[in-house]
Amino acid sequence: MVRPSESQALLAATLRRAIMRLNRGLRRARPVSVLTPSQFSALTSIDLAGTLTPRELADAERVQPPTMTKIVAKLEEHGLIQRAPHPTDGRQVILTASEAGRELLGDSTRARDAWLAERLADLDPEDRETLSRAAEVLERIARS
């Protein structure tokens, strides 16, 4: 493993702080919801995956199965997910986002995108171009 230089470590710390502050702003821009952040995250994971078993969801969210059982129950209570029998294992179920769940996620995405677009509109074109290139680099980092 290559040890980062002092300037790389400083850049990493600066980026981490900026991303954390930006993420806080995006979370605040999310419409008020009955969901906790953990429930919202679980719903997002289900929607992104298409279908997950409760165990797969617990693994994806890095929580213990009993915790995920409570989260799934709340999502189901709010009509945001649906359960279906597992096609090959009768002991398991498959979770999918319901239409209401996908709508809630869409509303949240639109609100957060609007919040960020307002802030980007205040920047000069050169800064927006820099952020466009940085977004591509951050995507590559996130995929690695």
C-alpha positions in Angstrom: 0.0 0.0 0.0 1.3 3.4 -1.0 1.5 5.9 1.8 -0.2 9.2 0.9 1.9 12.3 0.9 1.3 15.1 3.3 -0.5 17.2 0.6 -2.7 14.2 -0.4 -3.6 13.7 3.3 -4.5 17.4 3.6 -6.6 17.2 0.4 -8.4 14.1 1.7 -9.2 15.8 5.0 -10.4 19.0 3.2 -12.6 16.9 0.7 -14.0 14.8 3.6 -15.1 17.9 5.5 -16.6 19.6 2.5 -18.5 16.5 1.5 -19.8 16.0 5.0 -21.1 19.7 5.1 -22.6 19.3 1.7 -24.3 16.0 2.8 -25.7 17.7 5.9 -27.3 20.4 3.7 -28.7 17.8 1.3 -30.2 15.9 4.3 -31.8 19.1 5.6 -33.2 19.8 2.1 -35.1 16.4 2.1 -38.8 17.0 2.6 -40.1 16.4 6.1 -41.0 12.7 6.4 -42.3 10.2 8.8 -39.2 8.2 8.2 -36.0 8.2 10.3 -32.7 8.4 8.5 -32.2 4.7 8.9 -35.6 3.9 7.5 -35.0 6.3 4.6 -31.6 4.6 3.9 -33.1 1.2 3.9 -35.9 2.2 1.5 -33.2 3.7 -0.8 -31.2 0.5 -0.7 -34.3 -1.6 -1.6 -35.2 0.7 -4.4 -31.6 0.7 -5.8 -31.3 -3.0 -5.6 -34.8 -3.7 -7.0 -35.4 -6.6 -4.6 -33.6 -7.7 -1.4 -34.2 -10.2 1.3 -34.3 -8.8 4.8 -30.9 -10.4 5.4 -29.4 -8.8 2.3 -30.8 -5.5 3.4 -29.4 -5.8 6.9 -26.0 -6.6 5.3 -26.3 -3.6 2.9 -27.2 -1.3 5.7 -24.6 -2.8 8.1 -27.1 -3.4 10.9 -28.0 -6.6 12.8 -31.1 -8.5 11.5 -33.2 -7.7 14.6 -32.7 -4.0 13.9 -33.6 -4.5 10.3 -36.7 -6.4 11.2 -38.0 -3.3 13.1 -37.0 -1.0 10.2 -38.8 -3.2 7.6 -41.9 -3.4 9.8 -42.1 0.5 9.9 -41.6 0.7 6.1 -44.3 -1.8 5.6 -46.6 -0.1 8.1 -46.2 3.1 6.0 -47.0 1.3 2.8 -43.5 2.0 1.4 -42.4 -1.5 0.7 -44.0 -4.8 -0.3 -43.2 -8.4 0.7 -43.4 -11.3 -1.7 -42.5 -15.0 -1.2 -39.0 -15.9 -2.2 -39.1 -17.8 -5.5 -36.8 -20.6 -4.3 -36.7 -20.5 -0.5 -40.0 -20.7 1.2 -38.4 -19.5 4.5 -37.6 -16.1 3.1 -39.3 -13.1 1.6 -38.3 -10.6 -1.0 -38.7 -6.9 -0.3 -39.5 -4.3 -3.0 -40.3 -0.6 -2.9 -44.0 0.1 -3.4 -45.2 2.8 -5.7 -45.6 5.1 -2.6 -42.1 4.3 -1.6 -40.7 5.2 -5.0 -42.8 8.4 -5.0 -41.4 9.4 -1.6 -37.8 8.8 -2.9 -38.5 10.7 -6.0 -39.9 13.7 -4.1 -36.8 13.6 -1.9 -34.4 13.5 -4.8 -36.2 16.4 -6.6 -36.0 18.5 -3.4 -32.3 17.8 -2.8 -31.5 18.4 -6.5 -33.4 21.7 -6.3 -31.5 22.8 -3.2 -28.2 22.0 -4.8 -29.1 23.6 -8.1 -29.9 26.9 -6.3 -26.5 26.9 -4.7 -24.8 26.1 -8.0 -26.7 28.9 -9.7 -24.8 31.4 -7.4 -21.4 30.2 -8.7 -19.6 31.6 -11.7 -19.4 29.4 -14.8 -15.7 28.5 -14.2 -16.6 27.1 -10.7 -19.5 25.1 -12.1 -17.1 23.7 -14.8 -14.6 22.8 -12.1 -17.4 21.0 -10.1 -18.5 19.2 -13.2 -15.0 17.8 -13.6 -14.7 17.1 -9.9 -18.0 15.2 -9.9 -16.6 12.8 -12.6 -13.5 12.2 -10.5 -15.6 11.7 -7.3 -17.7 9.1 -9.2 -14.5 7.2 -10.2 -13.3 7.3 -6.6 -16.7 6.1 -5.3 -16.7 3.1 -7.8 -13.2 2.0 -6.8 
